[in-house]
Amino acid sequence: MVKRGFGRLASGSLVLAVAACNVSSAPPSTGGVRFDEVGPNCARGVAIVASDYQSTNIVVSKPDGTTLSESFISSGAAKPGLALALSGDVALPTTAPASKNLVIIDRYGTNVLTWMDLPSAKVLAQLPISTGFQSNPHDYMEVDATRAFVTRYENNPTPGVQPFDQGGDLLIVDTEEHAIAGRIAMPEEDAGLQPRPEFMTRLRGEIVVSLGRWSPNFSRAGDGRFVGVSPITNRVTWQLDIPGLQACGRLAVAPSGKLAAVACSSKMDFTTHKFDPKGSDIVVYDATVSPPRELRRFGLGKKLDTGLQPSLTFATDDAILALTYGGNGTAGDTAMLVSATTGAITTLVESAKPFVLGGMHCSPGCGDVCLLGDADRNRLRRWHVAADGRFEPLEDAVLETIIGLPPRSIGGL
């Protein structure tokens, strides 16, 4: 085991006061949050990353979007308790940590995990996970009481200098010692592609990892791929490709656990910022077998003449909340409901600009509210999901009035 973190940071520990790019004289933290106990499959609350991609503010809210702490921690706050300051490229785990801590994934350029105590808003530990290169971590999942997996998106072009410095892997982290304990290599048989592991889902005891499969310069994309990983043996147990579709996101699982679905956005033309509709769709799977078995596709990319965003979530066993990118068939992004059975579409929101809708969270059976970040309006869009599956609009939620950064992503707590 190597690469220890900065330990359990408390008062008197190493601290940096940071002045972020677009956040000046930010106030101190608005404090921690104590949640009421909820059912075993319900999120106690949500954490929201608000960012202009230069500075970051973390807001903590109830599952219905009601703000509890307007600035739990930010990259502009004086003495936030960080030995390594937050950047503008920050993500949250896609699965709520079982430890009930808030875990922050600081990505490209920083490559650091930060563990925070929710009631006190104190930093517990930080762990650099670059191991000598820009590892660009994308997701974090606690697989048992003492270990977590972390997806490292980048490959190291010159490995062999430090332990565990290859990249393109799942890093195994000891969550008691806050140290790197090992790695699991991700498969890629095409010499021109890198596996680029992104997001994780727990499915019947296995960890399903989505692989982006891009060339080093992103000029070529392979077909979408998932792999199953055993947290007991730390080995890849199966591989499932998604022929004809590229740039696929996280496998989302329906509340019943019987279905799963993935959205693929296709390869974007970096000159026109448009997507190839032929490589974009939603695929529905039978989640009761291992590996999941494909049931149906809907041809949504071609039908809508656009690329779907590679994130979706189930609001009910049939209703999938999904997003498209603007710039192809529509000027702005679109939020829509897609039936997992028929592929029927119900449009919920059309934004005026592209790349402004993002970050979703639904709480089926736990209040039945769905949240969506709208960076253009700097609001959370909200709906109550009725018993018959209808989405009933609620008043938009204002995240905070202190710093003013727009919402970008949402993670359960």
N, C-alpha and C positions, 0 to 999 in steps of 0.2 A: 504494500500500500504506500502510495507516495502523494506528493503535492497536497500538503495540508492547507486548509483555509486559514483565515485570520482568527479562528476560534470564536469563542462566545464574547462578542464585543459588548462592553458595558461602559459606564461612565469612567472617564480617565483613559480609555483605550484610544488607539490611533484614530484620528478623525481628520477629515479634510473639509474645509469650508469651500463650497464650489459656487462659481458664478456661471450659470448656464448661458447658452448663446442668446436665447430670446426671453429668458426669465430673469428679470432684475429685481433685487430686493424682495425676493419671495419670502413670505412669512414662515415661521416655524411650522412643524407638523400640527395639524388640527387634532391629533391624538388617536389613540387606539379605539377598538370597538369590541364590545362583548355581545355575543349573539345568544339568543335563546336556543335551547336544544331542539332539533328537528328530527324528522324520520330518517332512517338509515340511508335512504336513497335521495334525500333532498339536500340541496345546497343551503347553507345557513345564510349566505349572502353572496355578493359578487364584488370582484375588484375590477376596476376599469382603468385601462391605460389611456390617458389623454396626452396627446403629443403633436408637435409640429415637425417631428423628425429631427429636431435639434435639441429640444428640451422635453422632459417627461414629468407628468404629475400622476400619481396613483390615487384614485378615489375609491372609497369603500362604501357600498350601498347595500340596502336590503335586496332580496331577490326580485322585488317589484320595481327596482330602480330608485327607491327613495334614498337619498344620500344620508350617510351616517358620519363620514369623515371626509371633508372636502379636499384635504391635501394630507393624506396619510403619510406620504413621503414624496418629495420632488427633487429633481436635479438642481433646482435653484434655491432650496431652503438652506439657511445657514446652519452649519454643523448638524447634518442629518444623521450622523453616526456611522457614516460609510468610510471605510478605508479606501474603497474604489468607488468613485461617484457614479451616479446613474447617467447614462448617455441619452440620446434621443431615439435609440433603436432598442426598445424594451418590449418583452413579451411576458405572458403569464402562462402557467401550465394549462393545457387543455382539459386536464382532469384535476379536480380539487384535491389537494394534498391531504392524505389521511392524517398527517401530523397536526392538522388544523393551523399550520403556520401559513403566512403569506410568503410565497417563493417568487422572486423576480429573476427573470432570465435576461441578462444584458448581453446583447448579441454582437454583431460584427464590430470589431474595433475595440471592444471591452472584454467580451468572453468571460463573464463572471456570473456566478449564482449568488443570490443574496437571500438569506432566510430571515424573516421578521416575525416577531411575536405580535399577534393581532390585538390582544387586550392592551398592551403597553406601547405599541408602535416602536419598539426597540429592535435594533439590528442584533440578531443572534450570532450570525456568522456570515462570512463571504468566502467563496472559493473560486480562484481563477482556474478556468478549464481550457486554456489555450494550448498548454504544453508545447510552447515554442512556435505556434503559428496561429493564424486567424481561424479559429475552429467554428465560429458562428453557430452557437447552440440555438436550437429551435423549440425544443419541448423538454419537459421534465415530468417524470412520473414516479411516485413512491410505490415500489413493488412489494415491500414488506416493511416491518417496523424499523429496519436498520439500513435499507438500501433504496436507492433511486436509480432509474435510467435517465440519461440525458442524450438526446439526438444531437450529433455534431454534423452540421450540413456540409462543411468544407473538407476537402482532402488536403493533406500536407504534401506539397511538391517535393520536399526534401526530408523525409522521415528518418528515424534512426538515431536522433541526437538525444532525445529524452524518452523516458518510459511513456507508453501509451500516446505517442505523438503521430500516429498514422492518419487519424481523422476518418470521415465517412463512416461513422460507427455509432454504437450506443456506448457511452461512457457509463461505467458503474461507479456510483458515488456512495460512500459510507456516510449516512446521514447522522450518525452519532459523533464520529470524529471529524466530519466535514472534510473528507479527504477522498482522492481518487483511488478506487480499489481495483479497477480492471476495465476491459473494453470488450465489446462484441462487434466483430467486423460485419458489415453489410455486403450482400452479394452483388456483383456486377460483372457479367461475362463479356460485355462489349468494351474493348480497350479504349474506345473513344469517348466513353461516358463515365461519369462518377455516380455512385449510388445516391448521394444527397438525401440522407434520412431527415424527415421533417417532423411528423406528428404521430402520436401514439394513442391507442385505444385498448382498454382491457376487455377481453372477450373470452368468457369461460376459462379463466385461469391463464390464458396466454396474453401476451402483449403484441398487438398488431401495429406494425410500423409502416407508414407510407414513405415510399422512396420517390424522390423527384426525378432522378435519372437525367441529368443534364451534362453536356460537354463542359470542359473547364471554362470556355468563354461564352457559354450559353447560346451558341449558334445552332446546336442540335439537341433535340429532346427525344428520349426513348419513350416507349409506351409505359403507361402507368403501372405501378407495381406495389403490392403489399407483401410483407413477410410476417410470419408468426414467430415469436421468440418465447422460449420457455424461461420464466424467471427462476426456475429451479435449477436447470442445467446451464443457463446462460448461453444457449445455442439457438440458431435459427432452425425451426422445425418444419416450416413449409414456405412456399413462395407462390404468389398468385399474380399473374399479369392481367392487364386490362387492355386487350388488343385494340388498336385504332384510336385510343384516347391518350392525351398527354397532359402533364402538369396537374396531376390529381391530388386532392387534399386528403384530409383525415377521414377514416371510416367512422361514420356516425351510426349509433345503434339506437333502434326504436325503444320506447319505454318497456315494451313487453320482452325485449331481447330476442324476438323472433326474426326481425328484419334488420338489415343494415344498408347504408347507402353511401355513395361517394360522388362528389362533383369533380369534374375535370375541366380545366379552362382552355387547354390547347396551348400551342406555342404562340407567343405574342411577337409581332413584327416590331422591333425596337425603333424603326424609322417612322412608321405610321401609328404605332401604339394600338394596332388592331389585332384581333385574334382570329384564328382560322376556325370557323364554326364546325368544320367536319371533325375536328379533334376534341370537341367539347360536348359533354352530356352529363346526365345523372344516371348512375347504374345502381340498381337495387339488388341486394343479395339475400339469400337464405342464411341467417346468422346462427342457425341451430346445428350446423355441420362445420367441420374443420378440415380444410380451409373453407371459408364461406363460398357458397355456390351462387353464381350469377343467375338471376331470375329474369330481369328485363332491363331494357334501355328505352329511352323515349325520343331520341333524336332532337333534343331541345336546342343544341347549338345551331343546327341548320334551320330548325323551325323559327327561332328567334333572331337568327343572323347575328350572333354575337358569341362571346365566350362567357361561360358561367364562372363565377368566383369559386375557388377551390375550397370553400367552406360551406357547410350546411348543418342544420340541426333538426331533429324531429320535435315537433310540437305535440303530436299525437302519434299513434301507431301508423296512421296513414298520411298525416299532414307534415310535409317537409318544408321548412323555411329555408329558402335559397336566394342567392343574389346573382345578378349578371353585372358585367362590366359595361360601362358606357363607352361610346366611341365607335361602335359598329352600327347595329340596327337602331340604337337610340343614342341621344346625345349624352344622357346621364345614366347612372346605375339604376337598376331596378331590383326591388325586393318583391318576392312572389312566394305563394304557396304552391307546392307541387304534390299531387296525389301519388303516393308510393305504389298505388294499385294501377291507376289508369294513366298517369302522367299529365292529367288535367291541370291547367295553370290558372291561378287567381292572382292578379296583380295587386300588391298592397301599396307600394310606394314607388314613384319615379322621381329621381333627383334631377336637378338642373345641370349638374356637372358630373363628369366621370371621376371614379376613384375617391368617392366621399362616403359611400355606405360601406360599413364593415364592422365586424364584431357583433356576434349574436349570442344570445343565451335564452333558452326556454326552460321552464320549470314544470313539466307535465306531472300532474298529481301532487304538486307542492305549491299551490297557489295559481298555477296555470297562467303565468304571465310570460310573454316573450319580449325581449329587449333587442334593440338594434341601434348601433351607433350611427349618427348622422353628423359627419364632420363639417359639412357645409352649413348646417343650421346650429351646430354646436349643442346638440340635444340628444337625448335618448328617445327614440321612437318606442312606443309601448302598445301592446295589445293584450287583452284578456282572451284566453282561448275557451270558448264555451263548450258545454258538454257535447254538442253536435259537431264540434270541430271548427265552427265559425270564429274568425278573428274579429273581436270587438275593439275598436280603437280606444285607447286611454290617452289622457293628456300627456304631451311630451314632458320629459323630466329634464330639468336643468341640473347638471352635475355639480357645478360649484361656481362661485362668483368671486373667487380670490385671484386665480391665475389666468383662467380663460382659455386653456388649451382644449382642442376638440377631441372627442372620443374616437379611439381607433380599434381597441380590442377589449374583450370581456372574458374574465375567467371566474369560475365558480370557487367558492370558499367552503 
